[in-house]
Amino acid sequence: MQNARFKKYAAFVHEDLTATYSRDLHRWLIVAPIMGVLTGLLITLLVKVILQWMWPPILKYYLAHPLIMIPGTLGGFVIAGLIMQYMTPDPNQHSTEEIVRSYHDHQGDIRMRPFVPKLIAAIATVGFGGSAALEGPSIYGGGALGSWLWAKMRRVGLESRDRRIMLISGAAAGMSAVFRAPLTGIIFALEMPYKDDLAHEALLPALIASVTSYATMAAFVGAQPLFEFASAVTYTRRDLLWSALLGVICGLIAMAFDITFRRTRHFWVQAKMPHWIKMAIGGALTGACGLLFVSIYKGGLVPLGANYEAVHMILQESHGSLELTVFGFLKLAATLFSLGVGGVSAMFVPLFLTGSSFGAAFAQSVVHSSVGLYAAVGMAAFIAAGYKTPLTAVVFVAEATGGHAYIIPSLIGAAVAYAVSGEASVSGDQRLHEGLRASELSKMMVREVMQKRVVSTEAGTMLKEFADSVSGHPHAVYPVYDMGEVVGTVSVSTLAKVPPQKWDQTKLRDIMDKNVSVVVPECDLEEALRLLMGQNGQHMLLVKNETGKLEGVLTKTDILSALDTRARRISEPAAEI
């Protein structure tokens, strides 16, 4: 009797524990700390190289010989351009944007072969005076390490979808270390992929990796805050109203910059010229922004380089409102020229530095008090409007100021700027939100529903020949081969975009979609559908095994058919009952 009762209660305990640990979170206690330590060591090296060995002596030389700014930045950008052109598969894929794109479109997979060249290109971009800072290579470096570590540690129970989680967690670790602000890194990485959503699934590993990365770097360079604010003790209701107005101003300026940057970036990506020449033009224009400012205003303030020292100058030194305003606009111009042409980094620092200069000018010319308060509000407002990361903006201000007095005014400024700037963002790969998921898809693998009989075509085939050959086939999308390798896909509907009289003059390689996503047969259908339904969704997914051999293809129709079949199987027994 007692044995039966024991078995009964043991079954209940087992059921409760199984439900409690259903998500198998304990694996992150092993993986995330390793990821944090590796990222912390990498960021420590980047900080030493750029902030201690390169930029201080170069900045000193620029200020002593201003005319050197143009050839100096030009030379650094040419080095970065040559590296990206000849040592990476796509010179336009790097930094934060590569992480966001990989998260949405490539299951968190980052190619590690160009990893070192991209970091060297980032060092050349920032170290010689590009209007950017270390967050670009730090986010990319941490994210790439997370993606790489996933492949090395699959034996601890990692699944296909965990690669995206490790990508974002590594990015969070990189951001946390470079700004010595763990909470900022966590929130930024979770907000980064979306404009109005969060990458919720990465919360726990991002938290562990960020704290570990921060602690690792602090062991080498110390844990003191990167920026020193003299925090205000109180704020008034009047300050809240002024903060809202400053949010409107920053939101409008940031919106104009976001749109201008996106259009500029698109222009240079489409420009038919070598990447290093684009970079040379951007480097010369960036240097010209620095030369113009120091020619008008004497002192150590200059809109070039990593510029961490500029925060102290804006807050602690005497600068006129006009000087701060000119600095802010020239900082935006230098950032446009540095990153718009393809410079390897990101613009978190340029945005908050611009916001702090506008906020300080606003305090001096309009409010006539509390320069530190409004500089912090300007920072938060510009980050929220530029990157669409309002939570990050406020958390960053709280950690940077070392207190809580600025949180409410910054929250108001950030919220207003976020709303005023609308959907404009410097990131072209952010999405509005993660689509609704069909729970049944996570239980099914790609191998179960993929098309194993692949009907393909050659890249050199003329459209007329292609149209004649597929007229009898039911397929709507076809893989395109070139020299034995799949190089893209082409859909029958694409034929309508080319006039029939040009079909015998146009080859498939001219109209095919080159942006093809690859999944493994073990990928679940939930992840596959996310790739197919994304903002840059594919007509077809290629299914390759670990050796790179094509095993089949997958379309939305295949997934819908599988769901329909599964639903009918489930309903048939019920009907019999």
C-alpha positions in Angstrom: 0.0 0.0 0.0 2.7 2.4 1.0 4.7 1.4 -2.1 1.8 2.2 -4.4 1.2 5.6 -2.7 4.9 6.4 -3.0 4.8 5.6 -6.8 1.7 7.8 -7.1 3.3 10.8 -5.5 6.6 10.2 -7.3 4.7 10.4 -10.6 3.3 13.7 -9.5 6.7 15.1 -8.6 8.2 13.9 -11.9 5.3 15.5 -13.8 5.8 18.8 -12.0 9.6 18.8 -12.4 9.3 18.0 -16.1 6.9 20.9 -16.6 9.2 23.2 -14.5 12.3 22.4 -16.5 10.6 21.9 -19.9 12.7 24.7 -21.5 16.0 23.0 -20.6 17.5 26.3 -19.5 20.4 24.8 -17.6 22.5 24.4 -20.7 22.9 28.2 -20.8 24.7 28.0 -17.5 27.5 26.2 -19.4 27.4 27.9 -22.8 26.7 31.6 -21.9 29.7 32.1 -19.5 32.1 30.7 -22.1 30.6 33.0 -24.7 30.9 36.0 -22.3 34.6 35.3 -21.4 35.6 35.0 -25.1 33.7 38.1 -26.0 35.2 40.0 -23.0 38.7 39.1 -24.1 38.0 40.2 -27.7 36.6 43.6 -26.6 39.5 44.2 -24.3 41.8 43.8 -27.2 39.8 46.2 -29.4 39.7 48.8 -26.6 43.5 48.5 -26.1 44.2 48.8 -29.8 41.8 51.7 -30.7 41.3 53.7 -27.5 44.8 53.4 -26.0 47.3 52.8 -28.8 45.8 54.3 -32.0 43.3 57.1 -31.5 44.9 59.2 -28.7 48.2 59.9 -30.6 46.4 60.3 -33.9 43.9 62.8 -32.4 46.8 64.7 -30.9 48.5 64.9 -34.2 45.3 66.0 -36.0 44.8 68.8 -33.5 48.4 69.9 -33.9 48.2 69.7 -37.7 44.6 70.0 -38.8 45.4 69.8 -42.6 46.4 66.1 -42.0 42.8 65.2 -41.1 41.7 64.7 -44.7 44.7 62.5 -45.9 44.6 60.7 -42.5 41.0 59.7 -42.6 41.3 59.0 -46.4 44.2 56.7 -45.8 42.5 54.8 -43.0 39.3 54.4 -45.1 41.2 53.1 -48.1 42.9 50.5 -46.0 39.4 49.4 -44.7 38.0 49.5 -48.2 40.7 47.3 -49.7 40.4 44.8 -46.9 36.6 44.6 -47.3 36.8 44.4 -51.1 39.4 41.7 -51.4 39.2 39.7 -48.1 35.4 39.5 -47.5 32.6 38.0 -49.7 30.5 41.1 -49.5 32.0 44.5 -48.5 28.6 45.8 -47.6 27.9 43.1 -45.0 29.4 43.9 -41.6 28.8 45.3 -38.1 25.4 45.6 -36.5 23.5 45.2 -39.7 25.1 41.8 -40.4 24.0 40.6 -37.0 20.4 41.8 -37.5 20.2 40.3 -41.0 21.7 37.0 -39.9 19.2 36.9 -37.0 16.2 37.3 -39.4 17.3 35.6 -42.6 20.2 33.2 -41.9 19.2 31.4 -38.6 22.0 33.2 -36.8 24.7 31.8 -39.0 27.8 34.1 -39.4 30.7 33.2 -41.7 33.9 33.1 -39.7 36.3 33.2 -42.6 36.2 37.0 -42.9 35.9 37.5 -39.1 39.5 38.8 -38.6 39.6 41.0 -41.8 36.3 42.7 -40.8 37.7 43.5 -37.3 40.9 44.9 -38.9 38.8 47.0 -41.3 36.8 48.3 -38.3 40.0 49.3 -36.5 41.2 51.2 -39.6 37.8 52.9 -39.9 37.6 54.1 -36.3 41.2 54.3 -35.4 42.1 56.8 -38.2 39.1 59.1 -37.4 35.9 57.7 -38.9 32.9 59.1 -37.1 32.0 55.9 -35.4 33.1 53.9 -32.3 33.7 50.5 -30.9 30.1 49.3 -30.6 30.1 48.1 -34.3 33.0 45.7 -34.1 32.0 44.8 -30.5 28.5 43.8 -31.5 29.7 42.0 -34.6 32.5 40.3 -32.8 30.4 39.1 -29.9 27.6 37.9 -32.2 30.0 36.1 -34.5 31.6 34.3 -31.6 28.2 33.3 -30.3 27.3 31.8 -33.7 30.7 30.0 -34.0 30.4 28.7 -30.5 27.0 27.1 -31.3 28.7 24.9 -33.9 31.3 23.9 -31.4 29.0 23.1 -28.5 26.0 21.3 -30.1 26.7 18.2 -28.0 25.4 20.0 -24.8 21.9 19.8 -26.3 21.7 23.0 -28.5 19.0 23.1 -31.1 18.9 24.8 -34.5 17.0 27.8 -33.2 19.5 28.3 -30.4 22.0 29.7 -32.9 19.9 32.9 -33.2 19.8 33.1 -29.4 23.6 32.7 -29.2 24.0 35.3 -31.9 22.0 37.9 -30.0 23.5 36.9 -26.6 27.0 37.4 -28.0 26.1 40.8 -29.4 24.7 41.7 -25.9 28.0 40.6 -24.4 30.0 42.8 -26.8 27.8 45.8 -26.2 28.0 45.3 -22.4 31.8 45.1 -22.3 32.6 48.0 -24.7 30.4 50.5 -22.7 31.0 48.8 -19.3 27.2 48.9 -19.0 25.8 45.3 -18.7 22.1 46.3 -18.6 22.5 48.5 -21.6 24.1 45.7 -23.6 21.3 43.3 -22.7 18.5 45.6 -23.6 20.1 46.9 -26.8 20.7 43.4 -28.1 17.1 42.4 -27.3 15.7 45.5 -29.0 18.1 45.6 -31.9 16.3 43.2 -34.3 13.0 44.9 -34.1 11.4 48.4 -34.1 8.6 47.5 -31.7 9.4 44.1 -30.3 12.0 42.2 -28.3 14.0 39.0 -28.9 12.5 37.6 -25.8 14.0 34.1 -26.1 17.6 35.4 -25.7 17.0 37.0 -22.3 18.6 34.5 -19.9 21.7 33.7 -22.0 22.1 37.4 -22.9 22.0 38.2 -19.2 24.6 35.6 -18.3 26.9 36.4 -21.2 26.7 40.1 -20.7 27.6 40.0 -17.0 30.5 37.5 -17.7 31.8 39.7 -20.6 31.7 42.8 -18.4 33.5 41.1 -15.6 36.2 39.8 -17.9 36.9 43.2 -19.4 36.8 44.9 -16.0 39.5 42.6 -14.8 41.8 44.1 -17.4 40.7 47.8 -17.7 38.8 48.4 -14.5 35.0 48.8 -13.8 34.8 52.6 -13.7 32.0 54.2 -15.8 33.0 55.1 -19.4 31.4 58.6 -19.1 31.3 60.7 -16.0 28.2 62.8 -15.3 27.6 65.1 -12.4 24.2 63.8 -11.7 21.4 66.2 -10.8 19.7 65.8 -7.5 16.1 66.7 -8.6 14.1 67.8 -11.5 10.9 69.9 -11.7 7.7 69.6 -13.7 9.0 72.4 -15.8 12.0 70.2 -16.7 9.6 67.5 -17.8 7.9 69.8 -20.3 11.2 71.1 -21.6 12.3 67.4 -22.0 9.3 66.7 -24.1 10.1 69.7 -26.3 13.7 68.6 -26.7 12.4 65.1 -27.6 10.3 66.7 -30.4 13.4 68.5 -31.7 15.7 65.5 -31.5 13.0 63.3 -33.0 12.6 65.5 -36.1 16.3 65.9 -36.7 16.9 62.1 -36.1 14.1 61.3 -38.5 15.7 63.5 -41.2 19.0 61.9 -40.6 17.6 58.3 -40.6 16.0 58.9 -44.0 19.0 60.6 -45.4 21.4 57.9 -44.2 19.2 55.1 -45.6 19.1 56.8 -49.0 22.8 57.6 -49.0 23.6 54.0 -48.0 21.4 52.7 -50.9 23.1 55.0 -53.3 26.6 53.8 -52.4 25.7 50.1 -52.3 24.3 50.5 -55.9 27.2 52.6 -57.1 29.2 50.8 -59.8 32.7 51.5 -58.5 35.3 49.6 -56.4 34.6 49.6 -52.7 37.9 51.1 -51.8 37.2 54.1 -54.0 33.8 54.6 -52.3 35.7 54.5 -49.0 38.3 57.0 -50.2 35.6 59.5 -51.0 33.9 59.0 -47.7 37.2 59.3 -45.8 38.0 62.6 -47.5 34.6 64.0 -46.8 34.8 62.8 -43.1 38.2 64.5 -42.7 36.8 67.7 -44.3 34.1 67.8 -41.6 36.7 67.7 -38.9 38.9 70.3 -40.6 35.9 72.6 -41.1 35.0 72.5 -37.4 38.5 73.0 -36.0 39.0 75.9 -38.5 36.0 77.7 -37.0 36.3 76.7 -33.3 39.7 76.2 -31.6 40.0 73.6 -28.8 40.0 69.9 -28.4 36.5 69.2 -29.5 36.4 67.6 -33.0 33.6 65.5 -34.7 35.9 62.6 -35.6 37.0 59.3 -34.2 35.6 57.3 -31.3 35.1 60.6 -29.5 34.5 59.3 -25.9 36.5 62.3 -24.7 34.0 64.7 -26.4 31.3 63.8 -23.8 33.5 65.2 -21.0 34.3 68.3 -23.0 30.6 69.0 -23.7 29.6 68.6 -20.1 32.6 70.1 -18.2 34.1 72.7 -20.5 32.6 76.0 -21.7 31.2 75.8 -25.2 28.7 78.2 -26.8 25.3 77.0 -27.9 26.2 77.8 -31.6 29.4 75.8 -31.3 27.6 72.8 -29.8 24.9 73.0 -32.5 27.4 73.2 -35.3 29.3 70.3 -33.7 26.1 68.2 -33.6 25.3 68.7 -37.3 28.9 68.2 -38.4 29.0 65.0 -36.3 26.0 63.8 -38.2 27.5 64.8 -41.5 30.8 63.0 -40.7 28.8 59.9 -39.6 26.9 60.0 -42.9 30.1 60.1 -44.9 31.9 57.5 -42.7 29.2 54.8 -42.5 27.0 55.8 -45.5 29.8 54.8 -47.9 30.4 51.5 -46.1 32.7 52.3 -43.1 33.0 49.3 -40.8 31.3 50.2 -37.5 28.0 51.5 -36.1 26.7 54.8 -34.9 25.5 54.4 -31.3 28.2 56.8 -30.0 27.7 59.4 -32.8 24.0 59.4 -32.1 24.2 59.9 -28.4 27.1 62.4 -28.8 25.0 64.4 -31.2 22.0 64.3 -28.9 24.2 65.4 -25.9 25.5 68.4 -27.9 22.0 69.5 -28.9 20.7 68.9 -25.4 23.5 71.0 -23.9 22.8 73.8 -26.4 19.1 73.6 -25.7 19.8 74.0 -21.9 22.1 77.0 -22.4 20.0 78.9 -24.9 16.4 78.0 -23.9 16.2 76.6 -20.4 19.3 78.4 -19.0 20.1 75.7 -16.5 20.8 72.0 -15.9 23.2 71.3 -18.8 23.9 67.8 -17.7 20.2 66.9 -17.4 19.3 68.1 -20.9 22.5 66.6 -22.4 21.3 63.2 -21.0 17.8 63.8 -22.3 19.2 64.6 -25.8 21.3 61.4 -25.7 18.3 59.3 -24.9 16.1 61.0 -27.5 18.6 60.6 -30.3 19.3 57.0 -29.6 15.6 56.2 -29.3 14.8 57.9 -32.6 17.8 56.7 -34.5 18.0 53.1 -33.6 14.3 52.6 -32.5 15.6 51.4 -29.1 13.8 53.5 -26.5 14.5 51.2 -23.5 18.2 51.0 -24.3 18.3 54.8 -24.5 16.9 55.3 -21.0 18.9 52.4 -19.4 22.1 53.7 -21.0 21.5 57.2 -19.5 20.9 55.6 -16.1 24.1 53.6 -16.2 26.1 56.4 -17.8 25.1 59.0 -15.2 25.5 56.7 -12.3 22.2 57.7 -10.8 18.4 57.7 -11.2 17.7 61.5 -11.3 17.7 61.6 -15.1 15.6 58.6 -15.8 12.1 60.2 -15.9 13.1 63.2 -18.0 15.1 60.9 -20.3 12.1 58.5 -20.6 9.9 61.4 -21.6 12.4 62.7 -24.2 13.0 59.2 -25.6 9.3 58.4 -25.8 8.5 61.6 -27.6 11.4 61.3 -30.0 10.5 57.7 -30.8 6.9 58.7 -31.6 7.9 61.8 -33.6 10.4 59.9 -35.7 7.8 57.4 -36.8 9.1 54.2 -38.5 12.4 55.9 -39.6 15.5 54.0 -38.5 19.1 54.0 -39.5 18.8 50.2 -39.7 17.4 48.8 -43.0 17.1 45.3 -41.5 15.0 45.9 -38.4 11.5 44.6 -38.5 8.3 45.7 -36.8 7.7 42.5 -34.8 8.0 38.8 -34.8 5.1 37.2 -36.6 2.6 34.9 -35.0 3.8 31.3 -34.8 1.9 28.0 -35.4 2.8 25.9 -32.4 2.5 22.7 -34.5 5.3 23.7 -36.8 7.9 23.3 -34.0 7.1 19.6 -33.8 7.9 19.0 -37.5 11.2 18.9 -39.3 12.0 20.3 -42.8 13.1 16.8 -44.0 9.5 15.6 -43.4 7.9 18.0 -45.9 10.6 19.2 -48.3 10.5 18.4 -52.0 13.2 15.9 -52.7 12.7 15.9 -56.5 14.3 19.3 -57.4 13.5 20.8 -60.9 16.2 23.3 -61.6 17.5 25.6 -64.4 20.8 27.1 -65.5 21.8 30.7 -64.9 22.8 31.2 -68.6 19.3 30.1 -69.8 17.4 32.7 -71.8 14.0 33.7 -70.5 12.2 32.5 -73.6 13.8 29.1 -73.3 13.0 29.0 -69.6 9.3 29.9 -70.2 9.0 27.2 -72.8 10.6 24.5 -70.6 8.5 25.2 -67.5 5.2 25.6 -69.2 4.2 22.0 -68.4 5.5 22.0 -64.8 3.4 22.8 -61.7 6.2 24.5 -59.8 6.2 28.3 -59.3 9.9 28.7 -58.2 13.1 27.0 -59.5 16.6 26.9 -58.1 19.2 28.4 -60.5 22.5 26.6 -61.0 25.8 28.1 -62.3 28.8 25.7 -62.7 27.2 23.1 -60.4 26.4 25.6 -57.5 23.0 27.0 -56.6 23.3 30.8 -57.1 19.7 31.9 -56.7 16.1 31.2 -57.4 13.7 32.4 -60.1 9.9 32.4 -59.9 7.6 32.2 -62.9 6.0 35.4 -61.9 9.3 37.2 -62.5 8.7 36.7 -66.2 6.0 39.4 -66.1 8.6 42.0 -65.1 10.4 41.7 -68.4 8.7 42.6 -71.8 8.2 39.4 -73.9 10.2 40.9 -76.8 13.3 40.9 -74.6 12.9 37.3 -73.4 15.4 36.0 -76.0 17.9 38.7 -74.9 17.7 38.3 -71.1 19.3 35.5 -69.1 18.0 34.1 -65.9 21.1 35.4 -64.0 20.0 38.9 -64.7 16.6 38.6 -63.0 17.1 35.8 -60.5 16.8 36.4 -56.7 20.4 36.0 -55.4 19.3 36.3 -51.7 18.7 32.6 -51.0 18.4 31.1 -47.5 19.7 27.7 -46.6 18.4 25.4 -43.9 19.4 22.0 -42.7 17.0 19.0 -42.9 16.8 19.0 -39.1 15.5 22.6 -39.0 12.0 22.8 -37.6 9.2 24.2 -39.7 8.5 27.1 -37.4 12.0 28.5 -38.1 11.6 27.7 -41.8 8.3 29.5 -42.0 9.8 32.5 -40.2 12.4 32.8 -43.0 9.9 32.4 -45.7 7.5 35.0 -44.2 10.1 37.6 -43.3 10.2 41.2 -44.6 12.8 40.0 -47.1 11.1 36.6 -47.3 12.3 34.0 -49.8 10.3 32.2 -52.5 12.1 29.0 -51.6 14.5 27.6 -49.0 17.4 25.4 -50.1 17.8 22.3 -47.9 21.4 21.2 -47.6 23.1 18.7 -45.3 26.2 19.3 -43.2 28.5 18.6 -46.2 26.8 21.2 -48.3 24.9 18.8 -50.6 21.5 19.9 -51.8 18.9 17.4 -50.5 15.7 19.3 -51.4 13.8 22.6 -51.4 11.0 24.0 -49.3 8.3 26.5 -50.1 5.3 28.0 -48.2 3.0 25.7 -50.1 4.9 22.6 -48.8 4.4 23.9 -45.2 0.7 24.7 -45.7 0.2 21.2 -47.3 1.9 19.6 -44.3 -0.2 21.5 -41.8 -3.4 20.6 -43.7 -2.4 16.9 -43.8 -1.6 16.9 -40.1 -4.9 18.6 -39.3 -6.8 16.0 -41.2 -4.9 13.1 -39.5 -5.8 14.6 -36.1 -9.5 15.2 -37.0 -10.0 11.7 -38.6 -9.9 9.8 -35.2 -12.2 12.3 -33.7 -14.7 11.9 -36.5 -14.6 8.1 -36.0 -15.4 8.5 -32.3 
